[in-house]
Amino acid sequence: MTSYLVRRVWTKALYPQFVAATATLPVIAVASLPVLLFIKQLYPAAADPSALPSFKAYYLAPWFFISRGVIYFGLWIGFAVWLRRAWRNDDDMVRVASAGLVVYALTVSLAGVDWMESLEPDFHSSIYGLLFLSFTLLSGCSFVLGVSLLSGRRIGRSAGYSGLLLALILLWGYLHAMQYIVIWSGNIPDEVSWYQARSEQGWQYLLAAVALGQFVLPFFALLSATVRSSPRALMKLCGLILLMRWCEATLLILPAVHNIAPLTTALMLLAAVLFTGSLLWLAFDRALANDGRLVSQAWGRRHPAGSEAPPAR
């Protein structure tokens, strides 16, 4: 949606990959069904809402929780279809992107609170929704850039994309730092316990790895002009960021789920990642093949031979 509002050669070059990524949303919706089947085992509020304040008990009630999830996916899939149809129509592109960005920011923030923060109903952070939004921005941008570079597609200059990636990393780091500072200064036991659960029983090592691999290493690497202008270095950083997304998701979710066996959980996670990852990749690859042909035809009509085209990088 941002690329629809900032239409330049370098944003148009990423259009097929962006659109193909949105085509995976129905697969993600179906893959989320097991969460609903075991909602009472995962979410304490669903199992025993009587221990919560009246508003939380109502808001986190299973029927309301599921209804909001259906609305989120319905809106996202609807906007994804609208985005495809709006391509090549300037007015429609501006219209769908302007409305979509507002709806997306609100719904993704609420989804982060629903799906991740409510694993620990006694904890609340007013910035948690934005944290989840930065999570999706980093993963989406890194995936699209990484796939584009890996496939050798013609896109813009690496230095420009490196600047975009650095901005997203700084946003992610800023939001995490602000949450930590606010909770540390408030010193409220219910909030401090969220960090305590992720600073013991081995989770502290994963926490340190995420801080190092997601912020420290990419930040200092992207300060180098050589790294910023290197497609290979940028592709490796995208791969590292995607790995850190998996580690961060593990860190945000698993410490909140009690009575799990580490070895069994590790094996189940590996199987789940391989299975759902394969489904998502097949959906992405098929959508990329279909949309790529349409975009190439449209680009050829708008930019005949001899006119400006995206430089290969």
C-alpha positions as a LaTeX table, in Angstrom:
\begin{tabular}{lrrr}
\hline
Residue & $x$ (\AA) & $y$ (\AA) & $z$ (\AA) \\
\hline
Met1 & 0.00 & 0.00 & 0.00 \\
Thr2 & 2.87 & 2.35 & 0.71 \\
Ser3 & 4.31 & 1.56 & $-2.73$ \\
Tyr4 & 1.01 & 2.66 & $-4.26$ \\
Leu5 & 1.37 & 6.09 & $-2.63$ \\
Val6 & 5.13 & 6.39 & $-3.27$ \\
Arg7 & 5.23 & 5.35 & $-6.91$ \\
Arg8 & 8.77 & 5.27 & $-8.18$ \\
Val9 & 10.76 & 2.83 & $-10.27$ \\
Trp10 & 12.12 & 1.09 & $-7.19$ \\
Thr11 & 8.65 & 0.60 & $-5.65$ \\
Lys12 & 7.08 & $-0.63$ & $-8.89$ \\
Ala13 & 9.85 & $-3.19$ & $-9.26$ \\
Leu14 & 8.73 & $-4.84$ & $-5.99$ \\
Tyr15 & 5.03 & $-4.94$ & $-6.87$ \\
Pro16 & 4.85 & $-8.61$ & $-8.02$ \\
Gln17 & 6.58 & $-9.83$ & $-4.85$ \\
Phe18 & 4.40 & $-7.69$ & $-2.57$ \\
Val19 & 1.18 & $-8.84$ & $-4.21$ \\
Ala20 & 2.26 & $-12.48$ & $-4.20$ \\
Ala21 & 2.97 & $-12.21$ & $-0.48$ \\
Thr22 & $-0.58$ & $-10.96$ & 0.19 \\
Ala23 & $-1.89$ & $-14.03$ & $-1.64$ \\
Thr24 & $-0.75$ & $-16.17$ & 1.31 \\
Leu25 & $-3.31$ & $-14.57$ & 3.66 \\
Pro26 & $-6.04$ & $-17.23$ & 3.06 \\
Val27 & $-3.48$ & $-19.96$ & 3.79 \\
Ile28 & $-2.51$ & $-18.24$ & 7.04 \\
Ala29 & $-6.18$ & $-17.96$ & 8.00 \\
Val30 & $-6.72$ & $-21.70$ & 7.49 \\
Ala31 & $-3.46$ & $-22.54$ & 9.28 \\
Ser32 & $-4.71$ & $-20.59$ & 12.31 \\
Leu33 & $-7.65$ & $-22.94$ & 12.88 \\
Pro34 & $-5.73$ & $-25.26$ & 15.27 \\
Val35 & $-5.23$ & $-22.28$ & 17.57 \\
Leu36 & $-9.00$ & $-21.93$ & 17.81 \\
Leu37 & $-9.44$ & $-25.64$ & 18.49 \\
Phe38 & $-7.09$ & $-25.47$ & 21.48 \\
Ile39 & $-7.90$ & $-21.95$ & 22.56 \\
Lys40 & $-8.62$ & $-22.91$ & 26.18 \\
Gln41 & $-5.28$ & $-24.70$ & 26.52 \\
Leu42 & $-3.36$ & $-21.70$ & 25.16 \\
Tyr43 & $-5.24$ & $-18.70$ & 26.55 \\
Pro44 & $-5.89$ & $-18.54$ & 30.31 \\
Ala45 & $-8.67$ & $-15.99$ & 29.80 \\
Ala46 & $-10.61$ & $-18.47$ & 27.66 \\
Ala47 & $-10.24$ & $-21.24$ & 30.24 \\
Asp48 & $-11.11$ & $-19.20$ & 33.34 \\
Pro49 & $-12.51$ & $-15.72$ & 32.57 \\
Ser50 & $-13.96$ & $-15.36$ & 36.09 \\
Ala51 & $-10.55$ & $-14.33$ & 37.48 \\
Leu52 & $-10.40$ & $-11.27$ & 35.20 \\
Pro53 & $-11.99$ & $-7.83$ & 35.47 \\
Ser54 & $-15.38$ & $-7.61$ & 33.76 \\
Phe55 & $-14.13$ & $-5.77$ & 30.66 \\
Lys56 & $-11.24$ & $-8.18$ & 30.04 \\
Ala57 & $-13.48$ & $-11.19$ & 30.66 \\
Tyr58 & $-15.90$ & $-9.93$ & 28.02 \\
Tyr59 & $-13.26$ & $-8.75$ & 25.54 \\
Leu60 & $-11.28$ & $-12.01$ & 25.73 \\
Ala61 & $-14.33$ & $-14.29$ & 25.67 \\
Pro62 & $-13.74$ & $-17.06$ & 23.08 \\
Trp63 & $-16.68$ & $-16.09$ & 20.84 \\
Phe64 & $-15.61$ & $-12.43$ & 20.73 \\
Phe65 & $-11.96$ & $-13.39$ & 20.29 \\
Ile66 & $-12.79$ & $-15.62$ & 17.31 \\
Ser67 & $-15.15$ & $-13.03$ & 15.81 \\
Arg68 & $-12.44$ & $-10.40$ & 15.81 \\
Gly69 & $-10.01$ & $-12.80$ & 14.14 \\
Val70 & $-12.52$ & $-13.48$ & 11.36 \\
Ile71 & $-12.99$ & $-9.73$ & 10.87 \\
Tyr72 & $-9.23$ & $-9.11$ & 10.72 \\
Phe73 & $-8.62$ & $-11.75$ & 8.07 \\
Gly74 & $-11.72$ & $-10.70$ & 6.15 \\
Leu75 & $-10.52$ & $-7.09$ & 5.97 \\
Trp76 & $-6.94$ & $-8.03$ & 5.06 \\
Ile77 & $-7.97$ & $-10.46$ & 2.32 \\
Gly78 & $-10.51$ & $-7.97$ & 1.01 \\
Phe79 & $-7.93$ & $-5.22$ & 0.77 \\
Ala80 & $-5.46$ & $-7.62$ & $-0.87$ \\
Val81 & $-8.01$ & $-8.34$ & $-3.62$ \\
Trp82 & $-8.77$ & $-4.62$ & $-3.97$ \\
Leu83 & $-5.06$ & $-3.84$ & $-4.27$ \\
Arg84 & $-4.71$ & $-6.29$ & $-7.16$ \\
Arg85 & $-7.69$ & $-4.85$ & $-9.00$ \\
Ala86 & $-6.54$ & $-1.25$ & $-8.45$ \\
Trp87 & $-3.21$ & $-1.79$ & $-10.23$ \\
Arg88 & $-2.72$ & 0.47 & $-13.29$ \\
Asn89 & $-5.59$ & 2.76 & $-12.17$ \\
Asp90 & $-3.99$ & 5.79 & $-10.49$ \\
Asp91 & $-7.11$ & 7.00 & $-8.69$ \\
Asp92 & $-8.00$ & 3.54 & $-7.38$ \\
Met93 & $-4.41$ & 2.97 & $-6.25$ \\
Val94 & $-4.45$ & 6.12 & $-4.14$ \\
Arg95 & $-7.92$ & 5.33 & $-2.80$ \\
Val96 & $-7.20$ & 1.77 & $-1.69$ \\
Ala97 & $-3.79$ & 2.63 & $-0.26$ \\
Ser98 & $-5.07$ & 5.61 & 1.74 \\
Ala99 & $-7.95$ & 3.68 & 3.26 \\
Gly100 & $-6.01$ & 0.46 & 3.58 \\
Leu101 & $-3.08$ & 1.86 & 5.52 \\
Val102 & $-5.38$ & 3.28 & 8.20 \\
Val103 & $-7.36$ & 0.03 & 8.50 \\
Tyr104 & $-4.20$ & $-2.07$ & 8.39 \\
Ala105 & $-2.46$ & $-0.15$ & 11.17 \\
Leu106 & $-5.49$ & $-0.39$ & 13.44 \\
Thr107 & $-6.33$ & $-4.04$ & 12.80 \\
Val108 & $-2.75$ & $-5.32$ & 13.00 \\
Ser109 & $-2.26$ & $-3.49$ & 16.30 \\
Leu110 & $-5.44$ & $-5.03$ & 17.69 \\
Ala111 & $-4.46$ & $-8.45$ & 16.36 \\
Gly112 & $-1.13$ & $-8.23$ & 18.17 \\
Val113 & $-2.92$ & $-7.53$ & 21.44 \\
Asp114 & $-5.46$ & $-10.30$ & 20.84 \\
Trp115 & $-3.14$ & $-13.06$ & 19.68 \\
Met116 & 0.04 & $-12.42$ & 21.66 \\
Glu117 & $-0.48$ & $-10.06$ & 24.57 \\
Ser118 & $-3.62$ & $-11.86$ & 25.75 \\
Leu119 & $-1.56$ & $-15.01$ & 26.34 \\
Glu120 & $-0.78$ & $-13.20$ & 29.60 \\
Pro121 & $-4.05$ & $-11.42$ & 30.46 \\
Asp122 & $-2.62$ & $-9.77$ & 33.57 \\
Phe123 & $-0.02$ & $-7.93$ & 31.47 \\
His124 & $-0.76$ & $-4.87$ & 29.37 \\
Ser125 & 1.42 & $-2.50$ & 27.39 \\
Ser126 & $-0.06$ & 0.41 & 25.45 \\
Ile127 & 2.70 & 0.08 & 22.87 \\
Tyr128 & 2.27 & $-3.66$ & 22.29 \\
Gly129 & 0.11 & $-3.22$ & 19.20 \\
Leu130 & 2.78 & $-1.04$ & 17.59 \\
Leu131 & 5.40 & $-3.65$ & 18.47 \\
Phe132 & 3.43 & $-6.25$ & 16.54 \\
Leu133 & 3.02 & $-3.79$ & 13.66 \\
Ser134 & 6.79 & $-3.24$ & 13.50 \\
Phe135 & 7.20 & $-7.04$ & 13.61 \\
Thr136 & 5.05 & $-7.43$ & 10.48 \\
Leu137 & 6.75 & $-4.53$ & 8.69 \\
Leu138 & 10.20 & $-6.00$ & 9.26 \\
Ser139 & 9.22 & $-9.51$ & 8.25 \\
Gly140 & 7.30 & $-8.41$ & 5.16 \\
Cys141 & 9.95 & $-6.01$ & 3.88 \\
Ser142 & 12.80 & $-8.44$ & 4.56 \\
Phe143 & 11.01 & $-11.30$ & 2.84 \\
Val144 & 10.17 & $-9.30$ & $-0.29$ \\
Leu145 & 13.66 & $-7.84$ & $-0.60$ \\
Gly146 & 15.36 & $-11.14$ & 0.15 \\
Val147 & 13.29 & $-13.09$ & $-2.37$ \\
Ser148 & 13.80 & $-10.42$ & $-5.02$ \\
Leu149 & 17.57 & $-10.44$ & $-4.57$ \\
Leu150 & 17.76 & $-14.23$ & $-4.36$ \\
Ser151 & 15.84 & $-14.68$ & $-7.59$ \\
Gly152 & 17.93 & $-12.12$ & $-9.45$ \\
Arg153 & 14.91 & $-10.00$ & $-10.37$ \\
Arg154 & 15.41 & $-6.49$ & $-11.70$ \\
Ile155 & 14.83 & $-4.10$ & $-8.83$ \\
Gly156 & 16.20 & $-0.73$ & $-7.74$ \\
Arg157 & 19.52 & 0.20 & $-6.21$ \\
Ser158 & 20.52 & $-1.73$ & $-3.12$ \\
Ala159 & 21.49 & 1.45 & $-1.23$ \\
Gly160 & 17.88 & 2.69 & $-1.30$ \\
Tyr161 & 16.46 & $-0.56$ & 0.00 \\
Ser162 & 19.16 & $-0.69$ & 2.67 \\
Gly163 & 18.02 & 2.71 & 3.93 \\
Leu164 & 14.43 & 1.47 & 4.12 \\
Leu165 & 15.53 & $-1.63$ & 6.03 \\
Leu166 & 17.58 & 0.47 & 8.46 \\
Ala167 & 14.59 & 2.74 & 9.13 \\
Leu168 & 12.42 & $-0.26$ & 9.99 \\
Ile169 & 15.11 & $-1.69$ & 12.28 \\
Leu170 & 15.36 & 1.64 & 14.10 \\
Leu171 & 11.56 & 1.76 & 14.48 \\
Trp172 & 11.54 & $-1.77$ & 15.91 \\
Gly173 & 14.37 & $-0.95$ & 18.32 \\
Tyr174 & 12.75 & 2.31 & 19.41 \\
Leu175 & 9.41 & 0.68 & 20.23 \\
His176 & 11.03 & $-2.12$ & 22.24 \\
Ala177 & 13.22 & 0.38 & 24.09 \\
Met178 & 10.25 & 2.59 & 24.94 \\
Gln179 & 8.25 & $-0.32$ & 26.34 \\
Tyr180 & 11.19 & $-1.40$ & 28.49 \\
Ile181 & 11.85 & 2.14 & 29.76 \\
Val182 & 8.19 & 2.76 & 30.64 \\
Ile183 & 7.82 & $-0.60$ & 32.44 \\
Trp184 & 11.15 & $-0.18$ & 34.24 \\
Ser185 & 10.28 & 3.34 & 35.41 \\
Gly186 & 6.77 & 2.33 & 36.50 \\
Asn187 & 8.07 & $-0.73$ & 38.40 \\
Ile188 & 4.63 & $-2.38$ & 38.46 \\
Pro189 & 4.91 & $-6.08$ & 39.44 \\
Asp190 & 2.40 & $-7.35$ & 36.84 \\
Glu191 & 4.35 & $-5.64$ & 34.07 \\
Val192 & 7.85 & $-6.43$ & 35.35 \\
Ser193 & 6.97 & $-10.13$ & 35.51 \\
Trp194 & 6.66 & $-10.12$ & 31.69 \\
Tyr195 & 10.37 & $-9.36$ & 31.41 \\
Gln196 & 11.27 & $-11.66$ & 34.30 \\
Ala197 & 9.69 & $-14.63$ & 32.50 \\
Arg198 & 11.93 & $-13.89$ & 29.49 \\
Ser199 & 15.08 & $-13.39$ & 31.54 \\
Glu200 & 15.34 & $-16.81$ & 33.16 \\
Gln201 & 15.26 & $-20.55$ & 32.43 \\
Gly202 & 17.42 & $-20.07$ & 29.34 \\
Trp203 & 15.22 & $-17.48$ & 27.65 \\
Gln204 & 17.76 & $-14.78$ & 28.50 \\
Tyr205 & 20.14 & $-16.24$ & 25.92 \\
Leu206 & 17.53 & $-16.07$ & 23.19 \\
Leu207 & 16.71 & $-12.52$ & 24.29 \\
Ala208 & 20.36 & $-11.55$ & 23.95 \\
Ala209 & 20.57 & $-13.24$ & 20.54 \\
Val210 & 17.55 & $-11.27$ & 19.28 \\
Ala211 & 19.00 & $-7.98$ & 20.53 \\
Leu212 & 22.34 & $-8.73$ & 18.90 \\
Gly213 & 21.06 & $-10.25$ & 15.65 \\
Gln214 & 18.11 & $-7.95$ & 15.09 \\
Phe215 & 19.51 & $-4.59$ & 16.12 \\
Val216 & 23.21 & $-4.37$ & 16.96 \\
Leu217 & 24.64 & $-6.33$ & 14.04 \\
Pro218 & 22.31 & $-5.03$ & 11.26 \\
Phe219 & 22.55 & $-1.44$ & 12.54 \\
Phe220 & 26.32 & $-1.27$ & 12.45 \\
Ala221 & 26.48 & $-3.24$ & 9.20 \\
Leu222 & 24.13 & $-0.81$ & 7.46 \\
Leu223 & 26.26 & 2.14 & 8.55 \\
Ser224 & 28.84 & 0.92 & 6.02 \\
Ala225 & 28.44 & 2.29 & 2.49 \\
Thr226 & 29.94 & $-0.93$ & 1.14 \\
Val227 & 27.29 & $-3.07$ & 2.80 \\
Arg228 & 24.45 & $-0.74$ & 1.81 \\
Ser229 & 25.42 & $-0.90$ & $-1.87$ \\
Ser230 & 26.00 & $-4.66$ & $-1.94$ \\
Pro231 & 23.03 & $-6.82$ & $-3.08$ \\
Arg232 & 24.64 & $-9.92$ & $-1.56$ \\
Ala233 & 25.15 & $-8.27$ & 1.84 \\
Leu234 & 21.59 & $-6.93$ & 1.79 \\
Met235 & 20.24 & $-10.39$ & 0.98 \\
Lys236 & 22.15 & $-11.90$ & 3.92 \\
Leu237 & 20.81 & $-9.21$ & 6.26 \\
Cys238 & 17.26 & $-9.98$ & 5.07 \\
Gly239 & 17.85 & $-13.65$ & 5.86 \\
Leu240 & 19.17 & $-12.77$ & 9.32 \\
Ile241 & 16.17 & $-10.55$ & 10.04 \\
Leu242 & 13.75 & $-13.30$ & 9.03 \\
Leu243 & 15.55 & $-15.72$ & 11.34 \\
Met244 & 15.28 & $-13.15$ & 14.14 \\
Arg245 & 11.53 & $-12.84$ & 13.48 \\
Trp246 & 11.16 & $-16.54$ & 14.23 \\
Cys247 & 13.30 & $-16.17$ & 17.37 \\
Glu248 & 11.37 & $-13.11$ & 18.53 \\
Ala249 & 8.02 & $-14.84$ & 17.99 \\
Thr250 & 9.29 & $-17.76$ & 20.08 \\
Leu251 & 10.41 & $-15.35$ & 22.79 \\
Leu252 & 7.11 & $-13.48$ & 22.85 \\
Ile253 & 4.87 & $-16.55$ & 22.88 \\
Leu254 & 6.42 & $-19.61$ & 24.51 \\
Pro255 & 7.37 & $-18.18$ & 27.94 \\
Ala256 & 3.68 & $-17.35$ & 28.37 \\
Val257 & 2.54 & $-20.93$ & 27.64 \\
His258 & 2.90 & $-23.05$ & 30.77 \\
Asn259 & 3.31 & $-26.81$ & 31.23 \\
Ile260 & 5.05 & $-27.46$ & 27.93 \\
Ala261 & 7.82 & $-30.01$ & 27.41 \\
Pro262 & 10.84 & $-28.31$ & 25.79 \\
Leu263 & 11.88 & $-31.22$ & 23.56 \\
Thr264 & 8.35 & $-32.03$ & 22.42 \\
Thr265 & 7.64 & $-28.37$ & 21.78 \\
Ala266 & 10.84 & $-27.96$ & 19.77 \\
Leu267 & 9.98 & $-30.94$ & 17.56 \\
Met268 & 6.42 & $-29.73$ & 17.08 \\
Leu269 & 7.60 & $-26.23$ & 16.19 \\
Leu270 & 10.03 & $-27.62$ & 13.64 \\
Ala271 & 7.30 & $-29.72$ & 12.03 \\
Ala272 & 4.89 & $-26.77$ & 12.05 \\
Val273 & 7.44 & $-24.41$ & 10.48 \\
Leu274 & 8.27 & $-26.92$ & 7.73 \\
Phe275 & 4.62 & $-27.69$ & 7.00 \\
Thr276 & 3.18 & $-24.18$ & 7.08 \\
Gly277 & 6.32 & $-22.75$ & 5.47 \\
Ser278 & 5.93 & $-25.13$ & 2.53 \\
Leu279 & 2.26 & $-24.22$ & 2.11 \\
Leu280 & 3.02 & $-20.50$ & 2.25 \\
Trp281 & 5.88 & $-20.82$ & $-0.21$ \\
Leu282 & 3.74 & $-22.76$ & $-2.69$ \\
Ala283 & 1.00 & $-20.11$ & $-2.45$ \\
Phe284 & 3.54 & $-17.31$ & $-2.85$ \\
Asp285 & 5.30 & $-18.99$ & $-5.79$ \\
Arg286 & 2.07 & $-19.63$ & $-7.64$ \\
Ala287 & 0.82 & $-16.07$ & $-7.09$ \\
Leu288 & 4.19 & $-14.66$ & $-8.14$ \\
Ala289 & 4.09 & $-16.59$ & $-11.40$ \\
Asn290 & 0.58 & $-15.38$ & $-12.20$ \\
Asp291 & 0.95 & $-11.74$ & $-11.11$ \\
Gly292 & 4.46 & $-11.45$ & $-12.50$ \\
Arg293 & 3.23 & $-12.04$ & $-16.03$ \\
Leu294 & 0.48 & $-9.44$ & $-15.65$ \\
Val295 & 2.88 & $-6.83$ & $-14.29$ \\
Ser296 & 5.45 & $-7.52$ & $-16.99$ \\
Gln297 & 2.80 & $-7.01$ & $-19.68$ \\
Ala298 & 1.61 & $-3.79$ & $-18.04$ \\
Trp299 & 5.17 & $-2.49$ & $-17.64$ \\
Gly300 & 5.88 & $-3.24$ & $-21.30$ \\
Arg301 & 2.86 & $-1.23$ & $-22.42$ \\
Arg302 & 3.73 & 1.75 & $-20.23$ \\
His303 & 7.49 & 1.68 & $-20.84$ \\
Pro304 & 8.23 & 0.68 & $-24.45$ \\
Ala305 & 11.71 & $-0.31$ & $-25.57$ \\
Gly306 & 14.25 & 2.43 & $-25.02$ \\
Ser307 & 12.43 & 4.07 & $-22.11$ \\
Glu308 & 13.45 & 4.04 & $-18.45$ \\
Ala309 & 13.41 & 0.61 & $-16.78$ \\
Pro310 & 14.44 & $-0.58$ & $-13.33$ \\
Pro311 & 18.21 & $-1.08$ & $-13.10$ \\
Ala312 & 19.39 & $-4.59$ & $-12.34$ \\
Arg313 & 20.99 & $-4.86$ & $-8.93$ \\
\hline
\end{tabular}
